[in-house]
Amino acid sequence: MNKWDAGLLPPEGRVVAGFSGGADSTALAHWLLGQVGRERLLLAHVNHGLRGAESDRDEEHARAFAQKWGLALKVRRADVGALAKEEGSGLEECGRRVRYAFFESLATGEYDCICTAHTADDNVETLLLHLSRGASLQGLCGIPAKRGRVLRPLLAVTREEVEAYCACQGLAYVTDSSNLSLNYARNRVRQQVAPVLRAINPQFTAAACRAIQQLSCDRDYLEGEAAKLLEGARRPYGLSCRALREAHPSLQGRALRQYLAAAGCQDVEEKHIALAAQLLTQDGGLSLPGGVQAVSGLGLFYAQVPAAFEGFALPAALGETPLPGGRRLVLEKIYGGKPGNRGKIQNLLFKNGLDYATIYGTSQSVAPLIARTRRPGDRFAPAGRGVTKPLKQVLREAGIPPWAREQVVLLEKAGQLVYCQGVGAAEGFAPQPGAARLAVQIT
C-alpha cells in the first residue's frame, strides 16, 4: 500500500474519481473512500454508448457500487461514436475529451481535484506507444502523476497489484470487452509487446517505471535551465536572437517552446520549433498554431497573437496615467537627484527624464503634456545629436523593431514631441545638472 500515493490528495475540497467499474477504478474508489471519506468523494461514470448492452451493464454496476458504499455518483451518457464521426476524430481521443470535460464540470471548487486510476502498466504502455511514434524526451516521460487538478495516485501500482487489492477487499468489477480487441494500438502493446519484454525481463514494468522517473528528472532539469536561458534572453521588445542562437540546441528548443506556449501557440510540434529557430539567424515571419505570428528583426525574436491596435492621445499629468492596453505612464518630480513624495525611484527613472522647469515653468496646475502614439509625418530631435529626423528612422536607429513601434509612447508639449519611449528626451528638454527632473516611467 506504500505505492498508493496519498500525498497527492489535497486536505480539503471535493475529490472527483473517474469510475468505469473496472478493476483499476474500483480499487481507486475504495481506497479513496478510506482516505477522504464519503462526504468529499464523488464518483463520475461516463457511458460512452459504444458497446450497447455492455455499456449499460457498466453503468448499472457503477450505480450499484455507489449505493453499496454510500457514495455520490454522477453519470454522463454520450454517443461518442456519433461525436467522433462529427468531429472527424478517433474514438479514443473523443472519448477521452468527453470524460475529462465531464470530470472538470464536477470539480469546480478552488480545492477540488480529479483522480483517475492510471497504473504503472498504463504508464509503461504509454511510454512504448510514444517511443514507437518517435517521441521526444517529453513523450518518454509517460503519464504525469499530477497535471493541474488531475491526480493519479496509482501510477506506481501495477495492474496485478490492483487486482490483488480487489480480491483481498472482496470488490467486484466489470471487464470492458473492448480491452481485448486488437483493433486498438494500446491493446496490441498490452497483449503482444509487453509480454515479450516481460519474458526478457520479468521486472520489465518496474524497470521501465524507473527509466520514466529518471527521464522525468532530466526533463525537469533541462526545462529549468531553458527557463533561465529564456529570462536571460528577454529584451524590452522581444528575445535576443544572439542569446538563443548561441545556446545549446536542446535548451534553445525548449526556451522557444516555453516562449511560444506563453504567447498562445497551441499544439507546438518539432517542425514549428525548427522553423522558429531559423528566425534566429534571419529576419522574417512565421505563422504558428493558435493564430500566433512570430517575427524577427534587428536581432530580436517576437511572437504574439496579432490584435488590432488603435492609437491614442490623452492628457498626461503628474502621477499615474492609465494607458490603453493595460499599460501605465508615471510622471514624477525628482528634487536634487532624490525622489519626491513617492519613495525610492529606480535608476531607470533618472535616465528616462525631462527637465522639469522646461516642461512646467513655474506652474503645474495645468497638465501641458499629451501622451500619444506615433502619427504619419512625426519627426523627432534626440537630445545631444543636433539633428531632427523622421521618427521612423529614430526608432530604427534605437533598435526598436517594427512590431513594437506602433505602441511606443510619445510625450508632446504644444505640438512638439519632447520625449520618445526607448530614445529619451528631445533636444532642449533633457534634464539639467542639479535641476529638478521629471522622471518618466512606462510599464
CORNORJO-V567409 format. One record per helix or strand of 3 or more residues. SS is the DSSP state (A for helix, B for strand). FROM is the first residue (numbers start at 1). LEN is the number of residues. Records with the same first field share a line. If there is no record, write none. Layout:
BEGIN
SS = FROM-LEN, FROM-LEN
END
This chain:
BEGIN
A = 6-3, 23-14, 53-17, 80-8, 91-16, 120-13, 139-3, 159-11, 177-4, 185-16, 204-30, 241-5, 249-14, 270-9, 289-3, 324-3, 347-5, 356-5, 391-7, 402-4
B = 15-4, 41-7, 72-6, 113-3, 238-3, 284-5, 292-6, 300-6, 313-4, 319-4, 328-8, 353-3, 369-4, 410-4, 416-5, 424-3, 437-6
END
